[in-house]
Amino acid sequence: MSIKLNQLMRRHFFTLLSFFIISTTIFAQNIQSPKDFLGYELGTRFTNHYRVVDYYQYLAKASNMIQLEEYGKTNEHRLLQIAYVSTPENLANLESIRKNHLANAGIGTSSASADKAIVWLSYNVHGNESSSTEASMKTIYELITSKKIWLQNTVVIIDPCINPDGRDRYVNWYNQVASVPYNSHQKAKEHDEPWPGGRPNHYLFDLNRDWAWATQVETRQRLKVYNKWLPHIHVDFHEQGINEPYYFAPAAEPFHEVITDWQRNFQIQIGKNHAGYFDKEGWLYFTRERFDLFYPSYGDTYPTFNGAIGMTYEQAGHGRAGLGIMTDEGDLLTLKDRIAHHHTTGLSTVEISSKNVDKLNAEFKKFFSNKDFTYKSYVLEGNQDRINKLTTLLDRHEIKYGFTANTTIKGYDYESNSQKSNKVNNALVVSTNQPKAKMVKVLFEPNAKLSDSVTYDITAWSIPYAYGLKTTASKTLVSTNAITKDSIIFNSDYGTSPAYIISWNSIKDAAFLSRLLKNKFRIRFTEKPIVYDGKKFDRGSLIITRSDNKNIANFNTSLADLANSSKIIMTKIGSGFSDNGVDLGSPDIKEIKMPKVAVMSGKTTSSLGFGELWYFFEQELKFPVTNINSESFSANTLNSFNVLVLPDGNYKEVFNNKQLQVLKNWISRGGKVIAMKGALRTFEGKEGFGLTKKEREKEDKKNEIISYAKSERKNISNYITGAIFKTKVDTTHPLGFGYNDSYFTLKLGSDAYDYLKKGYTVTYLEDNNVVSGFAGYKAAKNIKNTLVFGEQRIEKGSVIYMVDNPMFRAFWENGKLFFANAIFMVNNNSFEL
């Protein structure tokens, strides 16, 4: 009886399967391929973003195996969307699948077993690495036609273009200049992309380094969806130089220590699956080199630290390749080739995931179950604005936190680099007793364990140092109260008060100052401490007097409204006569004139360095600036401005001897230059500028032979790859207003300059002890007793030297006030140029 039953069941199964295959084949014939829909074969031209959107929206209507979700818009108003790809049955139960999956991460209360693989494929995070979006269209089409059997137990999430603004910048340029047919010669114009290139987004940020810091609108909107799913697999599709073959997992060392053996081993399995397809076609590839899994803000590491198998796939091409280019070896690399390779690894990833559903779910659950960490809680105190910014970041990552009562915390003290007991009250607590425990460890630990000093990016990023917060790492869990919401700031109309005073210690204060200046208020600041009604206000505190603002209608009410909406607390000054310190009429209380700021852009500047400043002025400070093009720049252009900001870059072509002299004359009349990082070389050793590079001590050359294979590791002794150092700050100088006498700087290179002999050395390194990250011993030795930030006066004007970049990737919150001080406080002249 059972044999007959089994035969009947088997016959019934094959009948249903045949019906499914026949019906879906007929259905697939009615779905247009990318070629049919777009009107051209993929790889014969680049597809504008709006046409990619059109194709995905067409597929969602034509197929019952796709659901689209619009998750946001870019700065240039382009659509951000993802596609869910699976069987109709799975899509009908998508929310249940999601909840069952997240229960394995300890999120939610679903009791049903998770039995699907969740695979997320992200394309075109770098806009000019353009083959991947093209490949995404081919991949989604094949998934719903010829490869749908994998979707029975798998949900594939496809983001066809993470960076539409950058992609269209590249595609539009290429379509304007490309020959017909394309020219494959490397020197052809179509292979020489102009500044700033299509790689970054609108604000010229590298979105592949923004996952953890979430400064950009694309990242912030994407994280809301990503954290709804926390996939098992995440792939970030990229391109590299034209002479490199294809790279896929497994990744290179160093691996961060939170990465599990399973995550490492399954990368190998995935790589071998890809290799089978590549070997069959005779395509070259490499693994386990260059691309490590350490820095937490990549599209492979961030997912990895959140339980996924996170991977980068790199195809030869980049912005140089166009539709086709001859490599140095004389091979023709075409867009069709690039699409084929990304398409193959995309499908191979889905395939192997579908074959390992049970293991993926079991190991994903183990990842979130293991919370055996040295430090259980991180307790942070300090400037409330930075605390609020940090909690906003934690909310974006869905990391839980709370606040302590009045208590004493024993543990590792970040400031002193030692074990201490610290009294705290209402301090922020972030603990590891939560689903995102490993991400907490990665972001907050004082010094990440580095298994290999050769890395692809910075080696230090610890949030307590980045945000400038007094922090204790405790080996025991610290109990917390319920989260308290920000209290409503209420400044009332104080009637006939002669003045108001506002503390100066955060970017929120600087943004308020910007707002006051734009609303035509006259503002002063104090260069010396001042005491009113028993309360001390430090240097830099803002003072708004009634007598200065007679032109402002309803002065008190207007000022109070601005302060309230900016969440700024003002203190009434009842008399110009202070309790202690200077009085309101003192020469040490100076007016802040409206700065007229120009920021250099163009091919002589780092696009990323410029983008950081552009974003800061527009999105954080909300202060008007003029971006000027270095290619048409003349120092005489500056007569309309009194502040010039030079981002990181190489300005040899801009400031020859003649133009440098014109610039110097402009400075001497009261102009102010803020030079950042590489821009300092413009002034190094030049007559009239007091900046000198520190010469390295000559070493005794030993008669030793270094093998070619070891030369890279020998050279890293000369480099600093994003390490944190503790510096001293002169808090009496306007550049240091709002700071304590120490500051943790993120040093991104080994450039070292002597203390200013003619000028003010405001922030400096007295020693060379690395707080966190890697610094080669030769480079570290050379930065002892060197400049970090300083000011040189040239007659009526100033040059402000910023050796380190306090605006780096917009995430080093504690550095931003130095830059605001440079704009508003340092030598702010009371006259027009």
Summary of the structure (lengths in Angstrom):
residues: 833
radius of gyration: 29.3
end to end distance: 102.1
largest distance: 105.7
contacts: 2858
relative contact order: 0.08
helix: 36%
strand: 21%
